[in-house]
Amino acid sequence: AIAERGEADLNTIDVLVSACKPELAGKGLGGPYERKFERYLARMTLEQFPDQLASYLESPMASEQPIRHLLWASQALPQAERDELFVKIWRHKDASKLMDEATFVILASTLHLEVAQDIAKPLLADPTHGPRYVQYTLDKLSQIQSPQLTALLVPALESMLADDEQCMAALEAIAQLKAAVKPELLTSLLKTGDPVLAKAALKALQADPKRHQKAIAGVASDSSVSMQSRLSAVHSLLQVAPEQGKEQLSFILPMLRAENSQLLARELSGSKPGAVQLLSLWNEQSLGLGAFDVSSVERIVSFKPKDKQAAQLLKRVREREHATKRQLAKRIEHLIQVSEKLEGEPKAGEALFNTCLLCHKVGERGHDIAPALDGSAHRDKKALLTAILDPDAAAESGYLLFRVRKKDGTLLEGYRFKDDESGVTLAFMGGAKVFTPAAEIASKEFVDKRSFMPGGLIDHYSDQQVADLLAYIATLK
C-alpha cells in the first residue's frame, strides 16, 4: 500500500524499517518464508524513497530501531551510501553477534572497500566462526562473487583442513572458490588412504591447475592412487600442459582395463583438449568402441561438430545403444516375472534403496534434486523398473541433463538446480553443487532425451536383490 501511494515521510519510513526483521531459521511456510517475503517487500518499497531513507537514518528515530533492521534497510540506498552506512554501523557494534547469513552477504558486498576488508579480516579468520562463514559463502555463491572474500577465508579454510570433521567441507569450498591455500596441505591428503578424501583433495587442486601443475602431475604418475584419480589428473594436464598430459596418458594407456577405458572416455570428453585426444586415440585404434557411451561421444561432438570421425563414432555408438535398449526391455520383463516369483525382503531392500537417496527424497530423508519418491508403492511396476534401468526413456522435462559449456573449453553436466542472471548452479548425486558465474559461461542447454540420472545403477544386482528393492519400494505409500 505504501509503495502504491508513492509518498513517504519519516514516520512512514519508520514503519517500513520496522518490517525489516531478520530472517528466521528454515525455509518452511508458517514463519520463515513469510518473514523473508515481508522483509523483501519492505526493502523493495524503501528503494522508492532513497532520499527520505537517508534522512531517516540520520534522525533520532533510527536510533530506536534494532541494528539488524537498519542494516537491511540500508541496502535500499545507492551503493556508495549503503557501504558507508554499513561500515559506520559495524564499527560501533559487536560484529560476531550480528553475523547471520543475510548480514554476511551484506558484508561480502562491501569488501571492494579496504576499510571493510580491515573490519572483516579478524572476523573471518576466527577458527571458532570460520566454518559457519565458509558455509554461508557456499550457500550464497550465486550472490557472493568476491575474490576479496575468498582471500580472507583462506586462514579459516586451512584451519578446517586440519580438522577431521571439517576437512571435506573445506575441500569442497576450496574447489568452489578456487581458494589459494598452501598446496602441501592438499597434497598431504592424497596419501591418507581414504579414497573419498583423496578424490576431494584432487578436485581442490584441479580448481587451479596451473598453480598446482606439479602436484597434479605427481598424481597422474602415482601407481598407488586409484586409476580414476590418475585419469582425472591426466585430464587436467591436457588442459594446462598438453605435452605432459599426452606423455602421462601414453604411459597409462597400455594398462587400462575395459572399465577404465570407459572412465577415460567419460573423463576426457569433458573438455575440448580431452575430446581432441579421444578422437586421436579412436582414429589410431588405441581405444575401441567399447570405451565410449553415447553421452561421452555427444560431448565430443559438441566440441568438434564438423568432425567426420566424431560423427561416425556417434553413429556407431547409437546403433549399439539401440541394441542395448532391446536387451533392457527383455530384462525389465524378466525382473517383473522375478518379482512375482521371489519373495523380497523389505529390510534388505531398504539398504539397497539408500543409493536412491543420493538424489531423491522420501519424507525428510535424502536429497531434493530429483522427484520425491513418496507414494512409489502405487507406481506401475514396469514403469518403475524402466525409470531405474533406462532413466533416459522415463526422463521428465525438468529433470533432463543440463550442460554448461565454459569459455575455458570445459563443460559441466548435472541437474539444473538454479539458473539466473548471476550464473548456473548444477547439482550432482550426493547433493554436491557447483556454481558457474555467468561471465564464465559460453553456452548452456538441456541435453535432449538424456536424464541426469545415470543408467546402470542396479546392473550388478542379483534377481533376489531386485526383488528386495521392489519389496521395500512397495512400503512407500
C-alpha positions as CSV (number, residue, x, y, z in Angstrom):
1,A,0.0,0.0,0.0
2,I,2.8,2.4,0.8
3,A,4.5,1.6,-2.5
4,E,1.3,2.2,-4.4
5,R,0.8,5.5,-2.6
6,G,4.1,6.8,-3.8
7,E,5.0,9.2,-1.0
8,A,6.5,8.8,2.4
9,D,7.6,10.9,5.4
10,L,9.9,9.9,8.3
11,N,7.0,8.1,10.1
12,T,6.2,6.1,7.0
13,I,9.9,5.1,6.7
14,D,9.9,4.1,10.3
15,V,7.0,1.7,9.6
16,L,9.0,0.2,6.7
17,V,12.2,-0.2,8.7
18,S,10.2,-1.9,11.5
19,A,9.3,-4.5,8.9
20,C,13.0,-5.2,8.1
21,K,13.1,-8.0,10.7
22,P,15.9,-10.6,10.5
23,E,15.2,-13.9,8.8
24,L,14.0,-16.9,10.7
25,A,15.8,-20.3,10.5
26,G,14.4,-22.8,8.0
27,K,12.5,-22.4,4.7
28,G,9.1,-23.7,5.6
29,L,5.7,-21.9,5.4
30,G,4.1,-20.5,8.5
31,G,7.1,-18.4,9.6
32,P,10.4,-18.4,7.8
33,Y,9.0,-18.0,4.2
34,E,6.6,-15.2,5.3
35,R,9.3,-13.4,7.2
36,K,11.6,-13.4,4.2
37,F,8.8,-12.2,1.9
38,E,7.9,-9.4,4.3
39,R,11.5,-8.0,4.6
40,Y,12.0,-8.1,0.9
41,L,8.7,-6.2,0.4
42,A,9.9,-3.6,2.9
43,R,13.3,-3.3,1.1
44,M,11.6,-3.0,-2.3
45,T,9.4,-0.2,-1.1
46,L,12.3,1.6,0.6
47,E,14.2,1.6,-2.7
48,Q,11.5,4.0,-4.0
49,F,12.4,6.6,-1.3
50,P,16.2,6.8,-1.0
51,D,16.3,10.5,0.0
52,Q,13.7,10.0,2.8
53,L,15.5,6.8,3.9
54,A,18.8,8.7,4.1
55,S,17.2,11.4,6.2
56,Y,15.6,8.9,8.4
57,L,18.9,7.1,9.1
58,E,20.4,10.4,10.3
59,S,17.4,11.2,12.5
60,P,17.0,10.3,16.2
61,M,14.2,7.9,15.2
62,A,16.7,5.5,13.6
63,S,18.5,5.0,17.0
64,E,15.4,3.3,18.3
65,Q,15.5,0.6,15.7
66,P,17.4,-2.7,16.1
67,I,20.7,-2.7,14.3
68,R,19.8,-5.6,12.1
69,H,16.7,-3.7,10.9
70,L,18.9,-0.8,9.9
71,L,21.5,-3.0,8.2
72,W,18.8,-4.5,6.0
73,A,17.1,-1.2,5.3
74,S,20.4,0.4,4.3
75,Q,20.6,-2.0,1.3
76,A,17.8,0.1,-0.3
77,L,20.3,3.0,-0.6
78,P,22.6,3.6,-3.6
79,Q,25.8,1.5,-3.2
80,A,28.2,4.2,-2.1
81,E,25.8,5.4,0.6
82,R,24.9,1.9,1.9
83,D,28.5,0.9,2.0
84,E,29.4,4.0,4.1
85,L,26.5,3.3,6.5
86,F,27.3,-0.4,6.8
87,V,30.9,0.4,7.8
88,K,29.7,3.1,10.2
89,I,27.3,0.7,12.0
90,W,29.8,-2.1,12.0
91,R,32.5,-0.1,13.8
92,H,30.2,0.6,16.7
93,K,28.8,-2.9,17.3
94,D,30.0,-6.4,18.3
95,A,30.2,-7.8,14.7
96,S,30.2,-11.5,15.7
97,K,26.8,-11.1,17.4
98,L,25.3,-9.5,14.3
99,M,26.6,-12.1,11.8
100,D,23.7,-14.1,10.5
101,E,23.6,-15.3,6.9
102,A,21.9,-12.2,5.5
103,T,24.3,-9.8,7.3
104,F,27.2,-11.9,6.0
105,V,26.0,-11.4,2.4
106,I,25.8,-7.6,3.1
107,L,29.4,-7.6,4.5
108,A,30.7,-9.6,1.5
109,S,29.2,-7.0,-0.9
110,T,31.3,-4.2,0.7
111,L,34.7,-6.0,0.5
112,H,35.7,-3.9,-2.5
113,L,36.5,-1.3,0.2
114,E,39.8,-1.6,2.0
115,V,38.2,-0.4,5.2
116,A,35.6,-3.2,5.0
117,Q,38.4,-5.7,4.4
118,D,40.2,-4.5,7.6
119,I,36.9,-4.9,9.5
120,A,36.2,-8.4,8.1
121,K,39.7,-9.9,8.3
122,P,39.9,-10.8,12.0
123,L,36.2,-11.9,12.0
124,L,36.6,-14.3,9.0
125,A,39.9,-15.7,10.2
126,D,38.5,-16.7,13.6
127,P,38.6,-20.5,13.6
128,T,35.6,-20.5,16.0
129,H,33.2,-19.0,13.4
130,G,35.2,-19.7,10.2
131,P,33.3,-22.9,9.2
132,R,30.0,-21.1,9.6
133,Y,31.1,-18.3,7.3
134,V,32.5,-20.8,4.8
135,Q,29.1,-22.5,4.6
136,Y,27.4,-19.1,4.3
137,T,29.6,-18.4,1.3
138,L,28.9,-21.8,-0.4
139,D,25.1,-21.4,0.2
140,K,25.0,-17.9,-1.3
141,L,27.6,-18.3,-4.0
142,S,25.3,-17.0,-6.7
143,Q,25.0,-13.8,-4.7
144,I,28.6,-13.6,-3.5
145,Q,31.3,-13.5,-6.1
146,S,34.1,-11.8,-4.3
147,P,37.8,-12.5,-4.7
148,Q,38.4,-10.4,-1.6
149,L,36.1,-12.7,0.4
150,T,37.9,-15.8,-0.9
151,A,41.3,-14.4,0.1
152,L,40.0,-13.5,3.6
153,L,38.6,-17.0,4.1
154,V,41.9,-18.8,3.4
155,P,43.0,-18.9,7.1
156,A,39.7,-20.4,8.1
157,L,39.9,-23.0,5.3
158,E,43.4,-24.0,6.3
159,S,42.3,-24.5,9.9
160,M,39.4,-26.6,8.7
161,L,41.7,-28.9,6.7
162,A,43.4,-29.9,9.9
163,D,40.0,-30.9,11.5
164,D,38.8,-34.4,10.5
165,E,35.2,-33.4,10.8
166,Q,35.5,-30.2,8.8
167,C,38.1,-31.3,6.2
168,M,35.6,-32.4,3.5
169,A,33.6,-29.2,3.8
170,A,36.9,-27.2,3.4
171,L,37.9,-29.2,0.3
172,E,34.5,-28.5,-1.3
173,A,34.9,-24.8,-0.5
174,I,38.4,-24.6,-1.9
175,A,37.3,-26.3,-5.1
176,Q,34.3,-24.0,-5.5
177,L,36.1,-20.8,-4.5
178,K,39.5,-21.6,-6.1
179,A,41.0,-20.5,-2.8
180,A,44.8,-20.2,-2.7
181,V,45.5,-22.4,0.3
182,K,49.0,-23.9,0.8
183,P,49.4,-26.7,-1.8
184,E,51.2,-29.0,0.6
185,L,48.0,-29.1,2.8
186,L,46.2,-30.6,-0.2
187,T,48.8,-32.9,-1.4
188,S,49.2,-34.4,2.0
189,L,45.6,-35.5,1.9
190,L,46.2,-37.6,-1.3
191,K,48.2,-40.1,0.8
192,T,45.8,-40.7,3.7
193,G,44.4,-43.9,2.2
194,D,40.9,-42.5,2.2
195,P,39.7,-42.6,-1.5
196,V,36.9,-40.2,-0.9
197,L,39.2,-37.7,0.8
198,A,41.9,-38.1,-1.9
199,K,39.3,-37.5,-4.7
200,A,38.1,-34.3,-3.0
201,A,41.7,-33.1,-2.4
202,L,42.5,-33.7,-6.1
203,K,39.4,-31.7,-7.1
204,A,40.6,-28.9,-4.9
205,L,44.0,-29.0,-6.7
206,Q,42.3,-29.0,-10.1
207,A,40.4,-25.8,-9.3
208,D,43.6,-24.0,-10.1
209,P,45.5,-26.5,-12.3
210,K,48.3,-24.1,-13.5
211,R,49.2,-23.2,-9.9
212,H,49.2,-26.9,-8.8
213,Q,50.5,-28.4,-12.1
214,K,53.4,-30.2,-10.3
215,A,51.2,-31.8,-7.7
216,I,48.6,-32.9,-10.3
217,A,51.4,-34.4,-12.4
218,G,52.5,-36.4,-9.3
219,V,49.0,-37.8,-9.0
220,A,49.0,-38.8,-12.7
221,S,52.2,-40.8,-12.3
222,D,51.5,-42.4,-8.9
223,S,50.5,-46.0,-9.2
224,S,49.4,-46.1,-5.6
225,V,46.3,-43.9,-6.2
226,S,43.1,-45.0,-7.9
227,M,43.0,-45.2,-11.7
228,Q,40.1,-42.8,-11.7
229,S,42.2,-40.2,-9.9
230,R,45.1,-40.7,-12.2
231,L,42.9,-40.3,-15.3
232,S,41.4,-37.2,-13.8
233,A,44.8,-35.7,-13.2
234,V,45.8,-36.5,-16.8
235,H,42.8,-34.7,-18.0
236,S,43.9,-31.6,-16.0
237,L,47.4,-31.8,-17.5
238,L,46.0,-32.0,-21.1
239,Q,44.3,-28.6,-20.4
240,V,47.3,-26.7,-18.9
241,A,50.3,-28.7,-20.2
242,P,49.3,-30.7,-23.2
243,E,52.6,-32.4,-23.9
244,Q,53.0,-33.5,-20.3
245,G,49.4,-34.8,-20.3
246,K,49.9,-36.8,-23.5
247,E,53.1,-38.3,-22.1
248,Q,51.4,-39.4,-18.9
249,L,48.4,-40.8,-20.9
250,S,50.7,-42.8,-23.2
251,F,52.3,-44.4,-20.1
252,I,48.9,-45.3,-18.5
253,L,47.0,-46.4,-21.7
254,P,48.6,-49.9,-22.0
255,M,47.5,-50.8,-18.5
256,L,43.8,-49.8,-18.9
257,R,41.2,-52.5,-18.4
258,A,37.9,-52.2,-20.2
259,E,36.1,-50.5,-17.4
260,N,39.0,-48.0,-17.0
261,S,38.9,-47.2,-20.7
262,Q,35.2,-46.2,-20.2
263,L,36.3,-44.0,-17.3
264,L,38.9,-42.4,-19.6
265,A,36.3,-41.5,-22.2
266,R,33.9,-40.1,-19.7
267,E,36.6,-38.0,-18.1
268,L,38.4,-36.6,-21.2
269,S,35.1,-35.8,-23.0
270,G,34.6,-33.0,-20.5
271,S,36.9,-30.6,-22.3
272,K,37.9,-29.7,-25.8
273,P,41.6,-30.8,-25.4
274,G,40.4,-34.1,-23.9
275,A,37.9,-34.6,-26.7
276,V,40.6,-34.0,-29.3
277,Q,42.8,-36.5,-27.6
278,L,40.0,-39.1,-27.5
279,L,39.3,-38.7,-31.2
280,S,43.1,-39.2,-31.9
281,L,43.1,-42.4,-29.8
282,W,40.0,-43.6,-31.6
283,N,41.5,-42.9,-35.0
284,E,44.7,-44.7,-34.0
285,Q,42.7,-47.6,-32.8
286,S,44.2,-47.2,-29.3
287,L,40.7,-47.0,-27.9
288,G,38.0,-49.4,-29.1
289,L,34.3,-48.7,-29.5
290,G,33.6,-50.3,-26.1
291,A,35.3,-47.3,-24.4
292,F,32.6,-44.9,-25.5
293,D,29.0,-44.4,-24.4
294,V,26.5,-42.1,-26.1
295,S,26.9,-39.3,-23.5
296,S,30.7,-39.2,-23.9
297,V,30.5,-39.1,-27.7
298,E,27.8,-36.4,-27.7
299,R,30.2,-34.3,-25.6
300,I,33.0,-34.9,-28.1
301,V,30.7,-33.9,-31.0
302,S,29.7,-30.7,-29.1
303,F,33.4,-29.7,-29.1
304,K,34.0,-30.9,-32.7
305,P,30.6,-30.5,-34.5
306,K,32.1,-30.7,-38.0
307,D,34.5,-33.6,-37.5
308,K,33.5,-36.5,-39.7
309,Q,35.3,-39.1,-37.5
310,A,33.3,-37.8,-34.5
311,A,30.0,-38.1,-36.4
312,Q,30.9,-41.6,-37.5
313,L,31.7,-42.6,-33.9
314,L,28.4,-41.2,-32.7
315,K,26.5,-43.1,-35.3
316,R,28.2,-46.4,-34.3
317,V,27.6,-45.9,-30.6
318,R,24.0,-45.0,-31.1
319,E,23.5,-48.2,-33.2
320,R,24.9,-50.1,-30.2
321,E,22.7,-48.3,-27.8
322,H,19.6,-49.3,-29.8
323,A,20.6,-52.9,-29.4
324,T,21.2,-52.3,-25.7
325,K,17.7,-50.8,-25.4
326,R,16.2,-54.1,-26.7
327,Q,18.1,-56.0,-24.1
328,L,16.9,-53.7,-21.4
329,A,13.3,-54.3,-22.4
330,K,13.8,-58.0,-22.1
331,R,15.5,-57.6,-18.7
332,I,12.6,-55.5,-17.4
333,E,10.1,-58.2,-18.4
334,H,12.3,-60.8,-16.7
335,L,12.5,-58.8,-13.5
336,I,8.7,-58.3,-13.4
337,Q,8.4,-62.1,-13.5
338,V,11.1,-62.5,-10.9
339,S,9.4,-60.1,-8.5
340,E,6.2,-62.2,-8.7
341,K,8.0,-65.5,-8.1
342,L,10.6,-64.4,-5.5
343,E,9.6,-63.0,-2.1
344,G,11.5,-59.8,-1.5
345,E,12.8,-58.8,2.0
346,P,11.9,-55.1,2.6
347,K,14.6,-54.6,5.2
348,A,17.3,-55.8,2.8
349,G,15.8,-53.7,0.1
350,E,15.9,-50.6,2.3
351,A,19.8,-50.8,2.4
352,L,19.9,-51.0,-1.4
353,F,17.4,-48.1,-1.6
354,N,19.9,-45.8,0.1
355,T,21.6,-45.2,-3.3
356,C,18.3,-43.6,-4.5
357,L,18.5,-41.1,-1.6
358,L,21.7,-39.6,-3.2
359,C,19.2,-37.6,-5.4
360,H,15.7,-38.4,-4.3
361,K,13.8,-37.7,-1.1
362,V,11.4,-39.8,0.9
363,G,9.9,-37.8,3.7
364,E,12.8,-35.9,5.3
365,R,15.5,-38.4,4.1
366,G,17.6,-37.9,1.0
367,H,18.4,-35.0,-1.3
368,D,15.9,-32.8,-3.1
369,I,17.4,-32.8,-6.6
370,A,15.1,-35.4,-8.2
371,P,11.4,-36.2,-7.9
372,A,10.3,-37.3,-4.4
373,L,9.7,-41.0,-4.2
374,D,6.9,-40.9,-1.5
375,G,4.0,-42.9,-2.8
376,S,6.1,-45.0,-5.1
377,A,4.3,-48.1,-3.9
378,H,1.4,-47.0,-6.2
379,R,3.5,-46.9,-9.3
380,D,3.2,-49.4,-12.1
381,K,6.0,-52.0,-11.7
382,K,7.0,-51.8,-15.3
383,A,7.2,-48.0,-15.2
384,L,9.2,-48.2,-12.0
385,L,11.8,-50.6,-13.4
386,T,12.0,-48.6,-16.7
387,A,12.8,-45.5,-14.7
388,I,15.6,-47.4,-12.8
389,L,17.1,-49.4,-15.7
390,D,16.5,-46.9,-18.5
391,P,16.3,-43.4,-17.0
392,D,16.6,-41.7,-20.4
393,A,13.3,-43.3,-21.5
394,A,11.5,-42.1,-18.4
395,A,13.1,-38.6,-18.1
396,E,10.7,-35.8,-17.3
397,S,11.5,-32.4,-19.0
398,G,12.5,-30.7,-15.8
399,Y,15.0,-33.4,-14.9
400,L,16.9,-33.7,-18.2
401,L,20.7,-33.4,-18.1
402,F,21.8,-29.8,-18.2
403,R,25.0,-28.9,-19.9
404,V,27.1,-25.8,-19.2
405,R,29.9,-25.1,-21.6
406,K,32.5,-22.8,-20.2
407,K,34.7,-20.3,-22.0
408,D,37.8,-22.1,-20.9
409,G,36.9,-25.1,-23.1
410,T,35.5,-27.3,-20.4
411,L,31.9,-28.4,-19.7
412,L,29.8,-29.5,-16.8
413,E,26.7,-31.6,-16.8
414,G,24.2,-32.2,-14.0
415,Y,20.8,-31.2,-12.7
416,R,19.9,-27.6,-13.2
417,F,19.4,-26.5,-9.6
418,K,19.4,-22.8,-10.3
419,D,19.8,-20.6,-13.4
420,D,19.6,-16.8,-13.3
421,E,21.4,-13.7,-14.4
422,S,24.3,-14.4,-11.9
423,G,25.1,-17.8,-13.3
424,V,24.1,-21.5,-13.2
425,T,24.2,-23.9,-10.2
426,L,24.3,-27.6,-11.1
427,A,23.6,-30.3,-8.5
428,F,25.0,-33.8,-8.6
429,M,24.4,-37.2,-6.9
430,G,25.0,-36.9,-3.2
431,G,23.8,-33.3,-3.0
432,A,27.1,-31.5,-4.2
433,K,26.5,-28.3,-6.0
434,V,28.8,-26.3,-8.4
435,F,28.1,-22.7,-9.3
436,T,29.4,-21.2,-12.6
437,P,29.3,-17.4,-12.9
438,A,27.6,-16.1,-16.0
439,A,30.8,-14.4,-17.1
440,E,32.5,-17.8,-17.4
441,I,29.6,-19.5,-19.5
442,A,29.9,-19.8,-23.2
443,S,26.6,-21.7,-23.6
444,K,24.0,-23.7,-21.7
445,E,21.3,-26.1,-22.7
446,F,19.3,-29.2,-21.8
447,V,20.7,-32.4,-23.4
448,D,17.8,-33.8,-25.4
449,K,16.4,-37.2,-24.2
450,R,19.1,-37.5,-21.5
451,S,18.2,-37.9,-17.9
452,F,20.7,-36.5,-15.4
453,M,20.2,-39.9,-13.6
454,P,22.8,-42.3,-14.8
455,G,21.9,-45.7,-16.1
456,G,23.4,-49.0,-14.8
457,L,22.8,-48.3,-11.1
458,I,21.4,-51.8,-10.5
459,D,23.0,-53.7,-13.3
460,H,25.1,-55.7,-10.8
461,Y,22.1,-56.5,-8.6
462,S,21.0,-60.2,-8.4
463,D,17.4,-61.2,-9.1
464,Q,17.0,-61.5,-5.3
465,Q,18.3,-58.0,-4.6
466,V,16.0,-56.5,-7.2
467,A,13.1,-58.4,-5.5
468,D,14.2,-57.0,-2.2
469,L,14.4,-53.4,-3.6
470,L,10.9,-53.7,-5.1
471,A,9.6,-55.1,-1.8
472,Y,10.9,-52.0,0.1
473,I,9.6,-49.6,-2.5
474,A,6.2,-51.3,-2.1
475,T,6.2,-49.9,1.5
476,L,6.5,-46.3,0.3
477,K,2.8,-45.5,0.4
